[in-house]
Amino acid sequence: MRAPLLLTNATLVLPGEVIRGTLSAEDGRIAAIGAGASSAAGAVDLEGDYILPGAIDVHTDNLERQVQPRSGTRWPSRSAFLAHDAQCAAAGITTVLDSLCVGDLGFDEDRPRTCVEGAADMAALAPTGLLRAEHYLHLRCELPAAGMLDQLAALADHPLLRMVSLMDHTPGFGQYADVERYRAMRLRDGDAADSIDARIAALHAQRARELGPNRAGLLAMMRNRFCVVASHDDRDAEDVAANLRDGIPVAEFPVTLEAAVAARRGGQVVVAGAPNLVRGFSHTGNVSVAALLAADTVDALASDYVPCSLIEAAFIAHARLGWDLPRAVALVTAAPARLAGFTDRGALAVGLRADLVRVRLHDGAPVVRAAWRGGERVA
C-alpha cells in the first residue's frame, strides 16, 4: 500500500477547467479534487505550480539515441534503457511506448539488434519495480526492408506490445520525398555521390519487391491481436485512402496538410511530432505542426525523439496558438491515452491513476519539478 499523497495550493489542469485547489491520492489513485487550500497534516504546498496528468508518449525513438550516444559508439543495452527511462520521467512522461525499428534501409545496421535487445530489457525490467515510467512496445516496421516480416513475427507476441506503425523511408517517398534533400543528408554523413545514387536505385528496386507483400503480411499478423496499427509519414490523400481501405485507425506524422486533412476527414486519429512544434518547423522540410494545429487536424502529440518536447509543446499550443490549457494539455495526456487504449489514466479525475506532473513556468517555459506514477514519486 502506498502512502497517501496530498498536494495543495496547486493550479490543477482538469479536463474542462483550471482551478486553484487540492488533490489527494490514495492507493495509487486520485481520491479527491477540490478548490481551495488544505491545512491538513502532511499536505505539500505547491506554491501555485501546475499539476497536470502524467504525459503519455505513444512514439519515441529516444532509446535508440541512448544506445548510440555518438556515431559509431554503442552503449550497453540495459544501461541505455535505464537512462532513457530516467529521461522520460524527468520530462513528465509516466507512460511511454518505446518505438523500436523492425527492419532497416541502411540508416543504422544495428537497429534490428537495438530492437531485439530493447524489447528483452523492457520485459525483464517491467516486473521489477525499478522503472520510473511504465513502458510498452511500439514496433516501427520498415515495409520495404527485406526480412521485416520474420523480425516482426519474433516480437508479435511480446506481452507489452501496444502499437505497430507502417513506415517507408525510401528516398522519394513519405518523409524523404525530396530526393535532393536525402542526397544532401547522405553527403553530410560522408557517403560518396556515386554510392548514394546506387543506393537510391537499389532501395527503389527493393521497395517494388518487398513493400506490397510486407504490408499485407503485417496487417494479417496484427488482425487478431490487441495492438493499435498506425500509418506513418503519409504525403497525400491517396496514401490516406489506402490506409482507410485497410482499416488503419491512426495516422502518425503526416508530412503535408493535405494528408492530415484527409486523415481527419476519414476518421483517423492524427498524431504529430512535438519537436516540430517546439522548434517551429520540420527537420526534414515537411509541414509545420503549428500549421496542422491551426487547421485543427491534430489529435495528439508524440515526442518522436526528444522526451522533454511533450509538455513544452502543450504550453506552446496554449501560449502561442491560443488553445485553452485543458485542451492543449490533452494533446499529450487524454488524447494519446484514448489512442493507445488506456482507460485508467490521462486526466485529473477521481478514480484514475495518480500519474501526476508538477510544472512551473520560467520566462514562459514549463519546467518539470516533480512527477508521480501511481502516487509514487518517480522524478
HELIX and SHEET records of a PDB file:
HELIX    1   1 ASN A   62  VAL A   67  1                                   6    
HELIX    2   2 SER A   77  ALA A   90  1                                  14    
HELIX    3   3 ARG A  111  LEU A  125  1                                  15    
HELIX    4   4 ALA A  126  THR A  128  5                                   3    
HELIX    5   5 MET A  148  LEU A  155  1                                   8    
HELIX    6   6 GLY A  174  TYR A  176  5                                   3    
HELIX    7   7 VAL A  179  ARG A  188  1                                  10    
HELIX    8   8 ALA A  193  MET A  222  1                                  30    
HELIX    9   9 ALA A  237  ARG A  245  1                                   9    
HELIX   10  10 LEU A  257  ARG A  265  1                                   9    
HELIX   11  11 ALA A  274  ARG A  279  1                                   6    
HELIX   12  12 VAL A  289  ALA A  294  1                                   6    
HELIX   13  13 SER A  309  ALA A  319  1                                  11    
HELIX   14  14 LEU A  325  ALA A  330  1                                   6    
HELIX   15  15 ALA A  334  ALA A  340  1                                   7    
SHEET    1   A 4 ARG A  29  ALA A  35  0                                        
SHEET    2   A 4 VAL A  18  GLU A  26 -1                                        
SHEET    3   A 4 LEU A   5  VAL A  13 -1                                        
SHEET    4   A 4 VAL A  44  ASP A  45  1                                        
SHEET    1   B 7 ARG A  29  ALA A  35  0                                        
SHEET    2   B 7 VAL A  18  GLU A  26 -1                                        
SHEET    3   B 7 LEU A   5  VAL A  13 -1                                        
SHEET    4   B 7 TYR A  50  PRO A  53  1                                        
SHEET    5   B 7 LEU A 356  HIS A 362 -1                                        
SHEET    6   B 7 ALA A 365  ARG A 373 -1                                        
SHEET    7   B 7 GLU A 376  ARG A 377 -1                                        
SHEET    1   C 8 ALA A  55  THR A  60  0                                        
SHEET    2   C 8 ILE A  93  VAL A 102  1                                        
SHEET    3   C 8 GLU A 134  GLU A 142  1                                        
SHEET    4   C 8 LEU A 161  MET A 167  1                                        
SHEET    5   C 8 VAL A 228  HIS A 232  1                                        
SHEET    6   C 8 VAL A 250  GLU A 252  1                                        
SHEET    7   C 8 VAL A 269  GLY A 273  1                                        
SHEET    8   C 8 ALA A 300  ALA A 302  1                                        
END                                                                             
